[in-house]
Amino acid sequence: MKRSEMVEALREWIMRCNYGSEFVDHASGMIKFLERQGMQPPAIPKKYVFDDSGEGAVVMFNEWEPEIAQETVDQALEHIGKKGVIGEMEITL
């Protein structure tokens, strides 16, 4: 789960519980507070190779999924252009 998805889920939950719209704008700050108190992001599996043999292991890390930045989108579009790909592409953030 991306951090922004957790913030949005918290905002939606606050609205459903009728705690008042003044709390909705503080969802990101609430997540930051919870992280400082020890709440960890979800566990995400990542594959790591430890030596030259190519053998590796899947290791679980507690971190937010990366957010897609405009720079990432720009790099992808530039890469596609260099490869000569012609067509349409939809990118949603």
Helices and strands as residue ranges (DSSP letters): H 3-16, H 21-24, H 27-36, E 43-49, E 56-62, H 70-83
